[in-house]
Amino acid sequence: MLPNLTPDVALAGRLFAELREKSFDGTGITREAFGPGERMAHALLAEAGEALGLERKVDPVGNLYLTLPGADRAAKRVILGSHLDSVKSGGNYDGAAGVLAGLAAVAGMRRAGFTPARDITVMAIRAEEAGAWFPTSYPGSRGALGIMKPEELGVRRLDTGRTLAEHMKDEGFDPGFIERGEKAIGPDGVAAFLEVHIEQGPVLEAEEVPVGIITGIPGSRRLRQGKVLGEWNHSGATPRKYRRDAAIALADLAVALDEAWCQLEARGHRMVCTFCVLATAPEAGFTRIAGEAHFQLDVRSVNLHSCDALFEVLYDKVAEIEARRGVQFDLGPEAGSRASLMDAGVQAGLKRAAEALGIRHLSMASGGGHDAAAFAQAGVPAGMLFVRNQNGSHNPKEDMRMEDFAAACAVAQRFAAEYGQGDAA
């Protein structure tokens, strides 16, 4: 029988406030990956963990581990974690909610004098928002798990132009750890990884449910450096049939893919398609026909065949628009990630915990990518628990009710305390 455990939500609330105060940029929250903002957040969490008497460790990639020792120190541990970095001028809860939920859970155990069957570790992961800073995915978690490619260390941060390896060294970490193919954690030592995260979407709010149990994380196909080349010309002196307008050609493509997305959804495909950037070149201006336009495209689905279907439309439409508009498309290099299903056993454990606590929950797929995907791909049983939140995410208006956060903390705490009891292998 478990004692009457309650997470220390008040501690999390104080840390949310301090994180906000120290990373507000005048508009929103900025905690840059492998930079001062993320460094501050990790130092704050390390200090809080040490005050609770948790064991502290930092791996060569920079991830922070705060551990509540279990009765069987040789057993595989449960990790509760997420990230502390943010996009530029984003919200305060994206990522941080998962780390602070883990800390609230183990703080409540410590306060109750509860010793879990196995170690429970709170993990603050580096650079999950790498896509907003570096053109790569999950370098913190993949670096720790030994599944990051060494060549990815050469990608350059979008604002500084310096490499990921250089930024890691600046923060006192060792990119050579990744180059040597080493790992800090893996399925041999981790029984389960659970990531609590705000939903970042409207489903839980619309359904009036506080938490969601995630079935899978989407994969993606992405174009970050798409370009359309037409011809610069005078906007008044050039009749329509003589124009090679890059802006209109790009608009044609955007409308065509939006229509194709609608048709694919009607046939049962579940996906999202976003033109994250649609822009003319800097030289564009009033009285000029755009001779160059740029775009970024992000297509995601739990079923990558759906992404492939939309990309087939993309290739067909590019050829058709080139012929009709007299322009050239350069799609640039493609990036992406694999879809990841969440572990059935972890999902079942989360459902049992929620039901035991009387907390309403909904099974759902994630819309965004998360570190839990890297754990699943490395062979670690992984799961996610979404918290209902308001005003979306990646914007300063991102919000979350503390009562919903408390519900997620309670589910995570009970899951971690119960997981694998009687089987500490």
C-alpha positions in Angstrom: 0.0 0.0 0.0 1.2 3.5 -0.9 1.1 6.2 1.8 -1.0 9.2 1.2 1.5 11.0 -1.1 0.9 14.5 -2.3 3.2 16.4 -4.7 4.8 19.7 -3.5 3.0 21.9 -6.0 3.8 25.0 -3.9 7.5 24.4 -4.5 6.9 24.2 -8.2 4.9 27.4 -8.1 7.8 29.3 -6.5 10.2 27.9 -9.1 7.9 28.8 -12.0 7.8 32.4 -10.7 11.6 32.6 -10.3 12.1 31.1 -13.8 9.7 33.7 -15.2 11.4 36.6 -13.4 14.9 35.6 -14.5 14.1 34.8 -18.2 11.5 37.5 -19.1 12.8 39.3 -22.2 10.4 42.2 -22.1 7.9 40.4 -24.4 8.0 36.7 -23.4 10.3 34.0 -22.0 13.7 33.4 -23.6 15.9 30.6 -22.3 18.3 29.9 -25.2 19.6 26.4 -25.8 23.2 26.0 -24.6 23.2 29.7 -23.5 22.7 31.9 -20.5 19.0 31.4 -20.1 19.2 27.6 -20.1 22.2 27.8 -17.8 20.3 29.9 -15.3 17.4 27.5 -15.3 19.6 24.4 -14.7 21.4 26.2 -11.9 18.1 27.0 -10.2 16.9 23.4 -10.5 20.2 22.0 -9.2 19.9 24.3 -6.2 16.3 23.3 -5.5 17.3 19.6 -5.8 20.2 19.9 -3.4 18.0 21.7 -0.9 15.7 18.6 -0.9 18.7 16.3 -0.4 18.6 14.7 -3.8 21.7 13.3 -5.4 22.9 15.6 -8.2 24.8 14.6 -11.4 25.4 16.3 -14.7 26.4 14.2 -17.8 29.0 15.3 -20.4 26.2 16.7 -22.6 24.9 19.0 -19.8 21.7 17.1 -18.7 21.0 17.4 -15.0 19.9 14.4 -12.9 18.4 14.8 -9.4 17.8 11.4 -7.8 15.7 10.2 -4.9 17.3 6.9 -3.8 15.2 3.8 -3.9 15.2 0.7 -1.7 17.0 -1.2 -4.4 19.8 0.9 -5.8 20.7 -1.7 -8.4 17.3 -1.7 -9.9 16.5 0.2 -13.1 15.3 3.7 -12.3 12.3 5.7 -13.3 13.1 9.1 -14.9 10.6 12.0 -14.8 11.9 14.7 -17.0 11.6 17.4 -19.8 13.5 20.5 -20.9 14.2 23.9 -19.5 15.1 25.9 -22.7 12.5 27.8 -24.6 11.9 29.3 -28.0 12.6 33.1 -28.3 9.9 35.1 -26.6 7.9 32.0 -25.7 6.0 30.9 -22.6 7.1 29.8 -19.2 5.5 26.4 -19.0 6.7 24.6 -22.2 9.2 22.1 -20.9 9.6 23.5 -17.4 6.3 22.1 -16.4 7.7 18.6 -16.9 10.8 19.2 -14.9 9.0 20.9 -12.1 6.3 18.2 -12.0 9.0 15.6 -11.5 10.6 17.7 -8.7 7.2 18.3 -7.1 6.6 14.5 -7.1 9.9 13.5 -5.5 9.7 16.5 -3.0 6.3 15.1 -1.9 7.8 11.7 -1.4 10.7 13.1 0.5 8.3 15.1 2.7 6.3 12.0 3.5 9.4 9.9 4.3 8.6 7.6 1.4 11.3 5.4 0.0 10.4 4.1 -3.5 11.2 0.6 -4.6 13.7 1.9 -7.1 15.5 5.2 -7.7 13.4 8.0 -9.1 15.3 10.6 -11.1 14.2 14.1 -12.2 16.0 14.9 -15.4 16.4 18.4 -16.8 17.2 17.9 -20.5 19.3 20.2 -22.6 18.2 21.9 -25.8 14.8 20.2 -26.6 13.9 23.5 -28.4 17.0 23.1 -30.5 15.0 23.5 -33.7 14.5 27.2 -32.7 18.2 27.7 -32.2 20.1 24.9 -34.1 18.8 23.0 -37.1 18.7 19.6 -35.3 16.4 17.7 -33.0 16.8 16.7 -29.3 20.6 17.0 -28.9 20.3 16.8 -25.1 18.4 13.6 -24.9 19.8 11.9 -28.0 23.3 12.9 -26.8 22.7 11.2 -23.4 21.2 8.1 -25.0 24.1 7.7 -27.4 22.0 8.0 -30.6 23.1 11.4 -31.9 25.3 11.5 -35.0 28.7 13.2 -34.5 28.2 15.3 -37.6 25.3 17.1 -36.0 27.7 18.8 -33.7 28.7 21.0 -36.7 25.2 22.6 -37.1 25.3 26.3 -36.4 23.1 28.2 -34.0 20.8 30.5 -36.0 21.5 33.7 -34.1 25.2 33.4 -33.4 26.5 31.3 -36.4 28.6 29.2 -34.1 28.4 25.4 -34.0 26.6 23.3 -31.5 30.0 21.8 -30.4 31.3 25.3 -29.7 28.3 26.3 -27.7 28.6 23.0 -25.7 32.2 23.8 -24.9 31.3 27.3 -23.9 28.9 25.8 -21.3 31.6 23.5 -20.0 30.4 20.3 -21.6 32.1 17.7 -23.8 31.1 17.2 -27.5 33.7 14.5 -27.7 31.3 12.3 -25.7 29.0 12.3 -28.7 31.9 11.9 -31.2 33.1 8.8 -29.3 29.6 7.3 -29.4 29.3 7.1 -25.6 26.0 7.2 -23.7 25.0 8.3 -20.2 21.7 6.5 -19.9 19.8 3.7 -21.8 17.4 0.8 -21.6 19.9 -1.2 -19.5 19.5 1.3 -16.6 16.1 3.0 -17.1 12.9 1.2 -16.4 10.7 4.0 -17.7 10.8 7.6 -18.8 7.8 9.8 -18.2 7.6 13.3 -19.6 4.9 15.7 -18.3 4.2 18.5 -20.8 1.6 21.1 -21.5 -0.5 20.0 -24.4 0.2 23.2 -26.5 -3.0 22.6 -28.3 -6.8 23.0 -27.8 -8.1 19.4 -27.3 -8.0 19.0 -23.6 -9.5 22.5 -23.0 -12.3 21.8 -25.5 -13.0 18.4 -23.9 -12.8 19.9 -20.4 -10.3 17.2 -19.3 -7.3 18.1 -17.2 -4.7 15.6 -18.4 -4.0 13.5 -21.5 -2.2 10.2 -21.8 -0.2 10.1 -25.0 -0.3 7.2 -27.4 2.4 8.4 -29.9 4.6 11.3 -31.0 4.6 12.3 -34.6 7.4 12.1 -37.0 8.1 14.9 -39.5 9.4 15.9 -42.9 10.8 19.4 -43.0 12.2 21.9 -45.4 14.1 24.7 -43.7 15.8 26.4 -46.7 13.1 26.4 -49.5 13.5 29.0 -52.1 11.7 30.2 -55.2 13.6 32.1 -58.0 11.7 34.3 -60.4 12.7 37.6 -62.0 12.9 41.0 -60.3 11.0 43.6 -62.4 9.0 46.8 -62.4 5.5 46.3 -60.8 3.9 48.9 -63.0 5.6 48.3 -66.4 5.4 44.5 -66.5 2.1 43.0 -67.7 0.9 39.8 -66.1 1.9 37.3 -68.8 5.5 38.6 -68.7 5.9 38.2 -65.0 7.9 35.5 -63.2 6.7 36.4 -59.8 8.3 34.3 -57.0 5.9 35.5 -54.3 2.7 34.5 -56.3 4.4 31.2 -57.2 5.0 30.5 -53.5 1.4 31.5 -52.6 0.2 29.0 -55.2 2.2 26.2 -53.6 0.9 27.1 -50.1 -2.7 27.1 -51.2 -2.2 23.8 -53.1 -0.7 22.0 -50.1 -3.5 23.3 -47.8 -6.1 21.9 -50.2 -4.2 18.6 -50.5 -4.0 18.4 -46.7 -7.8 18.8 -46.5 -8.3 16.1 -49.0 -5.9 13.7 -47.3 -7.6 14.3 -43.9 -11.0 13.4 -45.6 -9.4 10.1 -46.6 -8.4 9.3 -43.0 -4.9 10.8 -42.8 -4.1 12.5 -39.5 -1.4 15.1 -40.0 -0.5 18.8 -39.8 1.1 21.0 -42.5 2.6 24.4 -41.7 4.4 26.9 -43.8 6.4 28.4 -40.8 8.0 31.0 -43.1 6.6 32.6 -46.2 8.7 35.6 -47.2 10.1 37.6 -50.0 13.9 38.3 -50.1 15.2 41.3 -48.2 15.6 43.2 -51.5 11.9 43.2 -52.1 10.0 46.5 -51.8 7.2 48.7 -53.1 7.1 48.9 -57.0 9.1 45.7 -57.4 7.9 42.2 -58.5 9.5 39.7 -56.2 12.3 37.8 -57.9 13.0 35.6 -54.9 11.0 34.2 -52.0 11.9 31.9 -49.2 9.9 29.3 -47.2 10.0 26.7 -44.4 7.7 23.8 -44.4 6.9 21.5 -41.5 4.7 18.4 -42.1 4.0 16.0 -39.1 2.1 12.8 -38.5 2.2 9.8 -36.3 2.1 7.8 -39.6 5.0 8.9 -41.8 3.1 7.5 -44.9 0.8 10.5 -44.4 3.8 12.9 -44.6 5.0 11.0 -47.7 1.6 11.4 -49.4 1.7 15.2 -48.9 5.3 15.4 -50.2 4.2 13.6 -53.4 1.7 16.4 -53.9 4.5 18.9 -53.2 6.7 17.5 -55.9 3.9 17.4 -58.4 2.8 21.0 -57.7 6.3 22.4 -57.8 6.8 21.0 -61.3 3.4 22.4 -62.4 3.9 25.8 -60.9 7.4 26.1 -62.4 6.0 25.4 -65.8 3.1 27.8 -65.4 4.8 30.7 -63.6 8.3 30.5 -65.2 10.0 30.2 -61.9 12.4 27.7 -60.3 12.0 26.0 -56.9 15.0 25.0 -54.8 13.7 22.9 -51.9 17.0 22.7 -50.2 18.0 19.9 -47.8 15.3 17.9 -46.1 15.3 17.1 -42.4 12.9 15.1 -40.3 12.3 12.7 -37.5 10.7 9.3 -37.0 7.3 8.8 -35.3 7.4 7.1 -31.9 4.7 5.1 -30.2 4.5 5.4 -26.4 5.0 2.2 -24.4 1.8 0.3 -23.7 2.9 -0.6 -20.2 3.6 3.0 -19.3 0.3 4.1 -20.7 -1.5 1.4 -18.7 0.4 2.6 -15.5 -0.7 6.2 -16.1 -4.3 5.2 -16.6 -4.3 3.1 -13.4 -2.8 6.1 -11.5 -5.3 8.6 -12.9 -8.2 6.3 -12.1 -7.0 5.6 -8.6 -6.9 9.3 -8.0 -10.2 10.0 -9.7 -8.6 12.3 -12.3 -10.3 12.5 -15.6 -8.0 11.7 -18.5 -8.1 11.3 -22.3 -6.0 9.1 -24.5 -4.6 11.1 -27.4 -1.7 11.5 -29.8 0.8 14.3 -29.4 0.9 17.0 -32.0 4.5 18.2 -31.3 7.8 16.5 -31.0 9.2 15.8 -27.5 12.2 14.2 -25.8 10.1 11.2 -25.0 10.5 10.3 -28.7 14.3 10.0 -28.4 13.9 7.7 -25.3 11.4 5.4 -27.2 13.8 5.3 -30.2 16.6 4.2 -27.9 14.6 1.4 -26.5 13.5 2.9 -23.2 9.8 2.4 -22.3 8.5 5.9 -22.6 5.3 7.8 -21.9 3.9 11.3 -21.8 1.3 13.0 -19.7 -0.2 16.2 -21.2 -1.5 19.0 -19.0 -4.4 21.1 -20.2 -3.2 24.6 -21.0 -4.6 27.8 -22.5 -3.5 30.1 -25.4 -1.4 27.5 -27.2 2.3 27.6 -26.9 5.5 29.1 -28.2 4.0 32.5 -27.5 4.0 34.9 -24.5 0.3 34.3 -23.8 0.9 30.6 -23.1 -0.9 29.7 -19.9 -1.7 26.8 -17.5 -4.0 26.5 -14.5 -2.1 25.3 -11.4 -5.0 22.9 -10.5 -4.4 21.1 -13.8 -0.7 21.0 -13.2 -1.4 19.6 -9.7 -3.5 16.8 -11.2 -0.7 15.9 -13.6 1.9 16.0 -10.7 -0.3 13.6 -8.7 -0.6 11.2 -11.6 3.1 11.3 -12.3 3.9 10.8 -8.6 1.7 7.8 -8.2 2.9 6.3 -11.5 6.5 6.6 -10.4 5.9 5.2 -6.9 4.0 2.2 -8.3 5.9 1.4 -11.5 7.4 -2.0 -11.4 6.6 -2.7 -7.7 7.5 -6.3 -7.0 9.6 -6.3 -10.1 12.6 -4.2 -9.7 14.5 -5.7 -12.6 
